[in-house]
Amino acid sequence: MKLYGEDNPAPNPRRVRIFLAEKGVQVELERVPMRERAHKSPAFLARNPLGQLPVLELDDGGHLSESVSICRYLDDVSPGPSLFGETALERARIDMWIRRIEFQLMAPIGQIWRHTHPLTAALLTQYRDFGESNRPRIAQIYAWLDDELRERPFIAGDRYSMADIVALTTMDFGLFIGVEMPPGAAAVREWHERVSARPSAQA
Ligand SMILES: N[C@@H](CCC(=O)N[C@@H](CS)C(=O)NCC(=O)O)C(=O)O
């Protein structure tokens, strides 16, 4: 297997690298330089017609994209405790939180990235007001997450899971583009310190 990815701050390839580090699994890595638009080259589009990273190349030559789906596959074919949950309820809770983080936090952060950041200005028509309009929603989501994280140490429960990986990579990408964790969100900040201290967070 080979994982096509990009260095930080690209959040989605990082999810898979953190996942691999947590599982202690090694996969060949190949960097696809996004600033050179290598992810939109015909050779790469043959691997993922959406031209997005990461992509996992399978031993039979097939490809998987979508960071969470790649991790779910690797989780199923690798030994060790699952980062997607062991019981039906745990699996559903982790899945619920992955979806919540993706839709409630990653989506508005992505709109700020696309519509306000200088690095994306040449790629689309930016609607700056629309981009900025996502900030209040993000503040609300951080307040909600802060309430949740007062109740438990990790995003989906008592155990570190794929939901923590999705949240960490999302929030770190937010920090990269200037979306801060609100100063009052103490439980979120403590959680962030806790998961950032894990060796996998260096990925
Ligand atoms: N939902 C996808 C998102 C993938 C994605 O947007 N990757 C970024 C890099 S972090 C990318 O390739 N962006 C280029 C584009 O969307 O054209 C996933 O989880 O893998």
The ligand as an SDF file (V2000), in Angstrom:
LIG
                    3D

 20 19  0  0  0  0  0  0  0  0999 V2000
  -13.2440   14.9630    2.7020 N   0  0  0  0  0  0  0  0  0  0  0  0
  -11.9150   14.7940    2.1630 C   0  0  0  0  0  0  0  0  0  0  0  0
  -11.3020   16.1540    1.9800 C   0  0  0  0  0  0  0  0  0  0  0  0
   -9.9930   16.0680    1.2220 C   0  0  0  0  0  0  0  0  0  0  0  0
   -9.4070   17.4460    0.9660 C   0  0  0  0  0  0  0  0  0  0  0  0
  -10.1500   18.4520    0.8150 O   0  0  0  0  0  0  0  0  0  0  0  0
   -8.0820   17.4960    0.9120 N   0  0  0  0  0  0  0  0  0  0  0  0
   -7.4300   18.7470    0.6130 C   0  0  0  0  0  0  0  0  0  0  0  0
   -6.0110   18.7160    1.1960 C   0  0  0  0  0  0  0  0  0  0  0  0
   -6.0500   18.7910    2.9670 S   0  0  0  0  0  0  0  0  0  0  0  0
   -7.3430   18.8660   -0.8830 C   0  0  0  0  0  0  0  0  0  0  0  0
   -6.9220   17.9470   -1.5360 O   0  0  0  0  0  0  0  0  0  0  0  0
   -7.7470   20.0270   -1.4180 N   0  0  0  0  0  0  0  0  0  0  0  0
   -7.6820   20.3040   -2.8060 C   0  0  0  0  0  0  0  0  0  0  0  0
   -9.0320   20.4190   -3.4550 C   0  0  0  0  0  0  0  0  0  0  0  0
  -10.0600   20.2260   -2.7790 O   0  0  0  0  0  0  0  0  0  0  0  0
   -9.0740   20.6970   -4.6430 O   0  0  0  0  0  0  0  0  0  0  0  0
  -11.0690   13.9190    3.0920 C   0  0  0  0  0  0  0  0  0  0  0  0
  -11.4450   13.7920    4.2720 O   0  0  0  0  0  0  0  0  0  0  0  0
  -10.0890   13.3190    2.6490 O   0  0  0  0  0  0  0  0  0  0  0  0
  1  2  1  0
  2  3  1  0
  2 18  1  0
  3  4  1  0
  4  5  1  0
  5  6  2  0
  5  7  1  0
  7  8  1  0
  8  9  1  0
  8 11  1  0
  9 10  1  0
 11 12  2  0
 11 13  1  0
 13 14  1  0
 14 15  1  0
 15 16  2  0
 15 17  1  0
 18 19  2  0
 18 20  1  0
M  END
$$$$
